[in-house]
Structures are given as C-alpha cells and as structure tokens.
Amino acid sequence: MDIQNVLTFSLGPVPWALANPDGSLTKTTKAKLLHLLEAGTPLLNVVPPDAVVLINGMALLQSVTSVPATFGGLADFVVDQYPNISIKESERQKRADAATGPLHTKVTRSSQPSPK
C-alpha cells in the first residue's frame, strides 16, 4: 500500500469541506464570497437588461424600520426557502430557543397580523 496515495483521499466518513466530525454541515462565511465577488467587479450605474440581480432578502427584510401591521403589507416581498437538510436549517436549529424550538409562522391570509 502506497501511503502517499492513501493520504490523497479523505480519511473521514464525510469530506471535511462539507461536514464537521459530528456529521453536522460545515458553516461557511458568506462575507468572504461577497468580498471576492466585489473585488473583481466594477460598479455599474445602469443594470444591463440581460443581467441577473441578486438581493439578500433577509438583509432587506431586517432593514425595514417600520414593520407593517399585517402580512398583506409584505405581500410583494417574496424570498426563497431552505430545505430541511441544509446548512441554513442546521444554523436555525442551533439558534432556536431550547424551550420553544425554532420559530415558524404560517401565513394564511393577508390580514394576518405580523409579528413585532
């Protein structure tokens, strides 16, 4: 057996770039990717018609200083969701209150009061 060849492969049950030794998904730093993207990208005054615009929906929502009284006031605000098995979901589980669990809100009508 060639030890040099053996050590070129991951020796753990999962690749360490994706998961921690306990099996939880590895958390990454989004800011590092943002800085890399910004470093090599010129600022544009006008967005070309064939361009794609990415908006951090959670950052935008958290910047709202006056939360509408109902979810109807946020009706034009749509963001994506995360599957149950994802890095984001594992982070939510870590941050959740141990007594109550994660906060999930089911919106059933536009007149439903929004949380304060």
C-alpha positions as a printed NumPy array, in Angstrom:
array([[  0.   ,   0.   ,   0.   ],
       [  1.363,   3.408,  -1.019],
       [  0.849,   5.807,   1.943],
       [  1.283,   8.878,  -0.303],
       [ -1.609,   7.655,  -2.442],
       [ -3.756,   6.806,   0.62 ],
       [ -3.3  ,  10.311,   2.052],
       [ -4.633,  11.938,  -1.115],
       [ -8.137,  10.762,  -0.116],
       [-10.397,  11.918,   2.688],
       [ -9.986,   9.65 ,   5.684],
       [-13.228,  10.636,   7.363],
       [-16.786,   9.41 ,   6.841],
       [-17.611,  12.66 ,   5.005],
       [-15.467,  15.281,   3.218],
       [-14.326,  17.8  ,   5.855],
       [-15.062,  20.66 ,   3.455],
       [-18.749,  19.752,   3.742],
       [-19.234,  18.456,   7.268],
       [-17.829,  18.501,  10.79 ],
       [-16.634,  15.358,  12.586],
       [-20.027,  15.12 ,  14.374],
       [-21.814,  14.966,  10.995],
       [-23.278,  18.486,  11.1  ],
       [-22.858,  20.567,   7.962],
       [-19.937,  22.983,   7.867],
       [-20.95 ,  26.629,   8.188],
       [-19.304,  28.987,   5.726],
       [-18.667,  32.714,   5.843],
       [-20.783,  34.409,   3.17 ],
       [-18.83 ,  37.637,   3.598],
       [-15.685,  36.002,   2.159],
       [-17.518,  35.189,  -1.074],
       [-19.002,  38.689,  -1.195],
       [-15.555,  40.288,  -0.855],
       [-14.162,  38.075,  -3.628],
       [-17.031,  38.988,  -5.93 ],
       [-16.792,  42.701,  -5.156],
       [-13.012,  42.838,  -5.586],
       [-13.105,  41.974,  -9.277],
       [-16.386,  43.601, -10.239],
       [-16.746,  47.199, -11.448],
       [-19.737,  49.188, -10.21 ],
       [-22.418,  49.873, -12.812],
       [-24.676,  52.914, -12.952],
       [-27.197,  51.062, -15.134],
       [-28.006,  47.36 , -14.897],
       [-27.909,  45.736, -18.367],
       [-31.234,  44.182, -19.461],
       [-29.714,  40.686, -19.648],
       [-28.177,  40.899, -16.153],
       [-29.208,  38.963, -13.068],
       [-29.705,  40.895,  -9.839],
       [-29.272,  39.067,  -6.524],
       [-30.77 ,  40.606,  -3.41 ],
       [-30.199,  39.34 ,   0.124],
       [-33.853,  39.056,   1.103],
       [-33.26 ,  38.567,   4.822],
       [-30.958,  41.599,   4.999],
       [-33.577,  43.639,   3.169],
       [-36.369,  42.469,   5.476],
       [-34.277,  43.13 ,   8.595],
       [-33.57 ,  46.679,   7.364],
       [-37.291,  47.535,   7.418],
       [-37.701,  50.101,  10.19 ],
       [-41.494,  50.188,  10.201],
       [-42.973,  46.679,  10.084],
       [-46.451,  46.648,   8.513],
       [-49.289,  45.67 ,  10.857],
       [-50.268,  42.7  ,   8.661],
       [-48.566,  40.295,   6.305],
       [-50.533,  41.953,   3.497],
       [-48.134,  44.881,   3.847],
       [-45.303,  42.495,   2.955],
       [-47.229,  40.819,   0.129],
       [-44.77 ,  41.945,  -2.548],
       [-41.827,  40.586,  -0.589],
       [-41.012,  37.03 ,  -1.634],
       [-37.817,  35.162,  -0.803],
       [-36.666,  31.606,  -1.265],
       [-36.833,  28.856,   1.279],
       [-34.349,  26.313,   2.524],
       [-34.839,  22.554,   2.524],
       [-34.888,  20.792,   5.895],
       [-31.419,  19.348,   5.256],
       [-29.284,  22.412,   4.607],
       [-26.561,  24.462,   6.222],
       [-29.079,  27.242,   6.88 ],
       [-31.535,  24.899,   8.584],
       [-28.811,  23.471,  10.844],
       [-27.904,  27.051,  11.826],
       [-31.557,  27.787,  12.634],
       [-31.661,  24.711,  14.844],
       [-28.55 ,  25.907,  16.721],
       [-30.054,  29.366,  17.261],
       [-33.534,  28.144,  18.22 ],
       [-34.677,  28.607,  21.798],
       [-34.201,  25.246,  23.508],
       [-37.585,  25.527,  25.254],
       [-39.748,  26.565,  22.309],
       [-37.812,  25.357,  19.27 ],
       [-37.483,  27.275,  16.001],
       [-39.991,  29.997,  15.11 ],
       [-42.197,  29.058,  12.163],
       [-45.032,  31.309,  11.035],
       [-47.702,  30.015,   8.682],
       [-49.258,  32.906,   6.791],
       [-52.833,  32.052,   5.83 ],
       [-54.279,  35.44 ,   4.894],
       [-53.078,  38.957,   4.056],
       [-54.901,  40.402,   7.083],
       [-52.95 ,  38.164,   9.498],
       [-51.044,  40.335,  11.987],
       [-47.302,  40.355,  11.501],
       [-45.046,  39.583,  14.496],
       [-43.479,  42.533,  16.288]])
